[in-house]
Amino acid sequence: NCAKNHLNLTLMKNFKSKISLDEVSGLLNMTTTSFCRYFKPRANKTFSSFVNEIRIGHARKLLLEDNYNISEICYESGFGTLSNFNRKFKEVTNLRPLQYRKLFLHIKTNIS
């Protein structure tokens, strides 16, 4: 449990940077293969999908603030390229980042 807590803290603090599967599995003293076999059935997703969801969650918050452009949000959320960010964002939310921003800013404006 201590190792799992350390892993969670490490992920939450470092999701903006590149996260190596070797480094993560090393935190738990596991081989990469063992870690993948351990992680996927417990999370119902691959480790990279899990990290991408954390990053998309952060991007969603930034999109609602309207202080950053999409490119800034992409890199601030830990994605290396804008095309990958757009693709992963749409996989998770079924919307492109700009569509997400417009939809929720429109809702926010109508509620206010």
VOTIKE-842749 format. One record per atom (N, C-alpha, C, CB): x, y, z; residue in one letter. Coordinates in steps of 0.02 Angstrom, whole numbers, padded with zeros to 5 digits, always signed. Glycine has a CB too. Example, Ala and Ser with C-alpha at 12.3 -4.5 7.8 and 13.67 -1.06 7.14 Angstrom:
! residues 2
+00660-00284+00390A+00615-00225+00390A+00660-00165+00390A+00565-00224+00452A+00642-00112+00354S+00684-00053+00357S+00645+00002+00394S+00704-00030+00286S
***
This chain:
! residues 112
+00041-00060+00000N+00000+00000+00000N+00043+00063+00000N-00046+00000+00060N+00098+00062+00035C+00142+00120+00037C+00169+00135-00032C+00200+00108+00087C+00186+00082-00069A+00211+00091-00138A+00157+00119-00183A+00238+00025-00165A+00094+00094-00175K+00039+00120-00215K+00025+00193-00200K-00025+00078-00203K+00029+00213-00137N+00019+00283-00119N+00074+00326-00149N+00017+00291-00043N+00135+00301-00147H+00192+00337-00176H+00181+00344-00252H+00259+00299-00161H+00157+00292-00284L+00143+00294-00356L+00090+00347-00371L+00120+00225-00381L+00035+00347-00333N-00018+00396-00343N+00008+00467-00335N-00076+00384-00294N+00046+00480-00283L+00075+00546-00272L+00121+00566-00329L+00112+00548-00205L+00162+00519-00350T+00208+00532-00404T+00171+00550-00468T+00254+00472-00416T+00118+00513-00483L+00079+00527-00543L+00045+00595-00540L+00026+00473-00554L+00016+00611-00484M-00020+00674-00477M+00027+00734-00479M-00060+00675-00412M+00088+00725-00456K+00136+00780-00457K+00172+00787-00524K+00187+00769-00402K+00175+00732-00562N+00217+00732-00622N+00179+00718-00687N+00269+00681-00614N+00113+00721-00687F+00076+00704-00748F+00092+00751-00806F+00002+00705-00734F+00118+00811-00791K+00134+00858-00844K+00198+00840-00881K+00140+00928-00815K+00240+00799-00850S+00302+00779-00884S+00296+00708-00911S+00362+00783-00835S+00344+00689-00951K+00343+00622-00980K+00350+00571-00923K+00401+00614-01032K+00306+00522-00923I+00307+00471-00872I+00325+00405-00904I+00237+00466-00835I+00382+00379-00886S+00407+00317-00914S+00378+00257-00877S+00484+00315-00911S+00355+00209-00916L+00329+00147-00887L+00383+00111-00846L+00301+00101-00941L+00444+00116-00869D+00500+00085-00831D+00508+00117-00763D+00566+00092-00871D+00503+00184-00760E+00510+00219-00696E+00453+00201-00649E+00511+00295-00708E+00392+00200-00676V+00334+00185-00634V+00338+00113-00608V+00269+00195-00674V+00353+00066-00651S+00358-00003-00628S+00415-00011-00578S+00369-00051-00688S+00468+00028-00587G+00523+00026-00540G+00504+00051-00471G+00580+00068-00566G+00457+00100-00467L+00434+00124-00402L+00402+00068-00361L+00384+00181-00411L+00373+00020-00397L+00340-00036-00363L+00383-00099-00362L+00274-00051-00396L+00446-00091-00383N+00492-00149-00387N+00463-00205-00429N+00507-00174-00317N+00435-00187-00486M+00407-00236-00532M+00440-00227-00601M+00330-00229-00537M+00437-00279-00640T+00458-00271-00710T+00401-00234-00745T+00473-00341-00744T+00416-00207-00803T+00365-00171-00842T+00307-00218-00859T+00395-00141-00906T+00322-00277-00880T+00271-00326-00898T+00227-00343-00838T+00303-00390-00927T+00258-00355-00781S+00220-00372-00720S+00175-00313-00700S+00268-00389-00662S+00202-00253-00705F+00163-00194-00686F+00102-00187-00732F+00206-00130-00690F+00111-00196-00797C+00055-00191-00844C+00002-00244-00829C+00079-00199-00917C+00024-00305-00814R-00023-00359-00796R-00058-00344-00730R+00014-00426-00791R-00024-00311-00685Y-00052-00292-00620Y-00101-00234-00628Y+00004-00273-00570Y-00083-00184-00667F-00121-00122-00670F-00187-00128-00709F-00078-00069-00702F-00184-00157-00768K-00243-00157-00813K-00305-00188-00783K-00225-00193-00876K-00303-00247-00752P-00365-00274-00725P-00393-00235-00665P-00353-00346-00703P-00349-00201-00629R-00372-00162-00571R-00402-00095-00591R-00314-00151-00523R-00376-00066-00645A-00399+00000-00666A-00448-00004-00726A-00340+00045-00685A-00453-00063-00754N-00494-00073-00815N-00471-00030-00873N-00567-00059-00800N-00407-00014-00874K-00378+00024-00929K-00302+00017-00925K-00399+00099-00927K-00270+00033-00980T-00197+00030-00980T-00170+00089-00939T-00169+00031-01052T-00107+00084-00921F-00076+00137-00883F-00074+00202-00923F-00005+00117-00862F-00059+00198-00987S-00056+00259-01028S-00124+00291-01034S-00028+00243-01098S-00178+00251-01039S-00245+00279-01040S-00261+00314-00974S-00298+00224-01053S-00239+00285-00919F-00249+00314-00854F-00215+00382-00848F-00223+00267-00799F-00152+00386-00871V-00115+00449-00869V-00148+00500-00915V-00041+00437-00890V-00169+00479-00973N-00203+00525-01019N-00267+00553-00989N-00219+00490-01085N-00304+00512-00952E-00365+00536-00920E-00350+00589-00866E-00404+00478-00889E-00296+00579-00830I-00275+00630-00781I-00259+00695-00817I-00213+00605-00739I-00222+00689-00872R-00203+00748-00911R-00265+00783-00941R-00155+00729-00966R-00312+00744-00966I-00373+00773-00995I-00413+00807-00941I-00416+00718-01030I-00416+00779-00882G-00451+00811-00826G-00422+00879-00811G-00448+00767-00764G-00356+00884-00811H-00323+00948-00799H-00339+00996-00856H-00246+00938-00792H-00336+00971-00918A-00351+01013-00976A-00423+01040-00973A-00341+00973-01041A-00470+00999-00951R-00540+01021-00945R-00546+01080-00898R-00585+00963-00921R-00511+01077-00842K-00512+01132-00795K-00485+01196-00827K-00472+01115-00731K-00429+01189-00862L-00399+01247-00894L-00443+01276-00949L-00330+01229-00923L-00477+01232-00985L-00522+01255-01039L-00579+01297-01011L-00549+01196-01078L-00601+01282-00951L-00657+01319-00921L-00635+01386-00894L-00688+01278-00866L-00570+01395-00883E-00546+01459-00857E-00540+01512-00911E-00479+01449-00824E-00532+01491-00974D-00528+01537-01031D-00468+01584-01027D-00592+01578-01036D-00416+01565-00991N-00356+01607-00986N-00301+01585-01034N-00329+01605-00915N-00306+01524-01060Y-00254+01496-01102Y-00283+01477-01170Y-00223+01434-01069Y-00239+01479-01221N-00261+01453-01285N-00252+01377-01286N-00222+01487-01344N-00280+01345-01336I-00280+01272-01339I-00208+01245-01340I-00318+01247-01401I-00164+01276-01376S-00095+01254-01380S-00061+01256-01311S-00055+01296-01430S-00072+01310-01274E-00043+01316-01207E-00071+01262-01161E-00058+01385-01177E-00135+01249-01167I-00167+01197-01125I-00139+01129-01142I-00244+01198-01135I-00128+01116-01205C-00099+01053-01227C-00034+01039-01190C-00086+01054-01303C+00012+01086-01192Y+00078+01075-01161Y+00075+01079-01086Y+00127+01126-01188Y+00033+01122-01059E+00025+01129-00986E-00005+01064-00956E-00021+01189-00969E-00041+01026-00997S-00071+00964-00973S-00027+00903-00983S-00137+00954-01008S+00031+00913-01013G+00078+00857-01019G+00079+00822-01086G+00063+00808-00968G+00043+00848-01136F+00044+00818-01202F+00101+00847-01242F-00024+00828-01238F+00133+00806-01282G+00191+00827-01321G+00174+00861-01386G+00234+00770-01334G+00115+00844-01415T+00096+00874-01478T+00022+00893-01476T+00109+00825-01537T+00005+00944-01514L-00064+00967-01517L-00109+00915-01548L-00068+01033-01555L-00085+00880-01600S-00127+00830-01633S-00143+00772-01585S-00092+00803-01696S-00095+00751-01546N-00107+00697-01497N-00156+00721-01443N-00041+00674-01465N-00147+00783-01420F-00193+00811-01371F-00264+00812-01397F-00171+00882-01351F-00274+00838-01458N-00341+00841-01487N-00372+00772-01493N-00338+00875-01555N-00332+00723-01516R-00358+00655-01526R-00377+00623-01459R-00305+00612-01561R-00333+00629-01409K-00347+00598-01344K-00405+00633-01309K-00284+00601-01300K-00408+00699-01316F-00463+00737-01285F-00530+00713-01313F-00454+00813-01296F-00532+00706-01379K-00595+00684-01411K-00612+00612-01391K-00589+00689-01487K-00562+00569-01383E-00575+00500-01362E-00609+00499-01294E-00510+00460-01359E-00588+00543-01249V-00614+00543-01180V-00681+00580-01175V-00563+00574-01133V-00687+00637-01209T-00746+00680-01199T-00796+00679-01258T-00723+00751-01188T-00776+00650-01314N-00816+00651-01376N-00823+00721-01404N-00886+00623-01362N-00782+00767-01382L-00780+00836-01408L-00708+00856-01420L-00815+00886-01359L-00697+00901-01468R-00632+00931-01475R-00625+00984-01420R-00622+00963-01548R-00564+01001-01401P-00554+01049-01346P-00591+01115-01356P-00481+01062-01338P-00589+01143-01415L-00624+01207-01427L-00699+01199-01421L-00606+01234-01496L-00726+01142-01446Q-00798+01129-01438Q-00816+01125-01364Q-00817+01064-01474Q-00774+01091-01325Y-00786+01084-01253Y-00788+01152-01220Y-00730+01041-01221Y-00739+01194-01236R-00736+01261-01207R-00798+01301-01225R-00672+01298-01231R-00816+01302-01288K-00874+01342-01310K-00938+01317-01278K-00881+01338-01386K-00947+01252-01274L-01007+01223-01244L-01013+01243-01171L-01007+01147-01251L-00961+01235-01133F-00965+01249-01062F-00964+01323-01045F-00910+01214-01026F-00930+01362-01085L-00933+01435-01074L-01003+01462-01092L-00879+01471-01116L-01034+01431-01142H-01103+01450-01160H-01151+01432-01103H-01124+01414-01226H-01143+01373-01076I-01186+01352-01019I-01175+01398-00960I-01172+01278-00999I-01112+01413-00946K-01095+01457-00890K-01126+01526-00898K-01019+01462-00882K-01123+01553-00959T-01151+01618-00974T-01227+01618-00965T-01133+01640-01046T-01259+01565-00986N-01332+01561-00981N-01356+01550-00910N-01358+01504-01025N-01314+01521-00868I-01333+01510-00798I-01325+01576-00757I-01290+01454-00766I-01275+01614-00775S-01259+01675-00738S-01313+01728-00745S-01194+01704-00760S
***
